[in-house]
Amino acid sequence: MSMEKKKEVSILVGNRIRSIRQKRGLTMEQLSYELGIEYTQLSRIERGIINTSVFQLFMISRALNVDFEEIVCDLNGIEFHFD
């Protein structure tokens, strides 16, 4: 997968996390405290700056009280080809 596609995936996932967090009325500081991570790390995840682990995404879904699938649901529309 190209670096461009990796970035696209990170941005989509980050946007989804931010959207859910905001709908829940949580600040980044509140969610990062719940997760036990620095809010700056959560900020980088939400902005798609870093590509976080599946485990971290799982923990974020639990802290937001949503199914894991809700975090990654927007990824089905991404097309890519194996080189």
C-alpha positions in Angstrom: 0.0 0.0 0.0 1.4 3.4 -0.9 2.3 6.0 1.7 -0.5 8.1 0.3 -3.1 5.4 1.1 -1.7 4.9 4.6 -2.1 8.6 5.2 -5.7 8.5 3.9 -6.6 5.6 6.2 -5.0 7.4 9.2 -6.9 10.6 8.4 -10.3 8.8 8.0 -9.8 6.9 11.3 -8.7 10.0 13.1 -11.6 12.0 11.8 -14.0 9.3 12.9 -12.5 9.2 16.4 -12.8 13.0 16.7 -16.4 12.9 15.5 -17.4 10.3 18.0 -15.5 11.9 20.9 -17.2 15.3 20.2 -20.6 13.7 20.0 -20.0 12.2 23.4 -19.1 15.6 24.7 -15.6 14.7 25.6 -12.5 16.8 25.3 -9.2 15.4 24.1 -7.9 15.8 27.6 -10.7 13.7 29.1 -10.4 10.9 26.6 -6.6 10.8 26.8 -6.9 10.6 30.6 -9.3 7.7 30.3 -6.9 6.0 27.9 -3.8 6.7 29.9 -2.0 8.5 27.1 -0.8 12.1 26.5 -3.4 14.3 24.9 -0.8 15.3 22.3 -0.7 11.6 21.2 -4.5 11.6 20.9 -4.3 14.8 18.9 -1.8 13.2 16.5 -4.1 10.2 16.1 -7.1 12.4 15.4 -5.3 14.4 12.9 -3.9 11.3 11.1 -0.3 12.3 11.9 0.5 8.9 13.3 -0.7 5.4 12.4 -1.7 3.9 15.7 -2.0 0.2 16.6 -5.1 -1.9 16.4 -4.9 -2.4 20.1 -4.9 1.4 20.7 -7.9 1.7 18.4 -9.6 -1.1 20.3 -9.0 0.8 23.6 -10.3 4.0 22.1 -13.5 2.3 21.0 -14.0 1.0 24.5 -13.3 4.4 26.1 -15.8 5.9 23.7 -18.3 3.1 24.4 -18.7 2.1 20.7 -18.1 -1.0 18.8 -14.6 -1.3 17.2 -16.3 -1.4 13.8 -17.7 2.1 14.3 -14.1 3.4 14.4 -13.1 1.8 11.1 -16.4 1.8 9.2 -15.4 4.5 6.8 -12.5 2.4 5.4 -14.7 0.2 3.2 -14.8 2.9 0.5 -11.0 3.1 0.1 -9.7 1.4 -3.1 -6.2 0.2 -3.4 -4.3 -2.4 -5.3 -1.5 -4.7 -4.1 1.6 -4.1 -6.1 
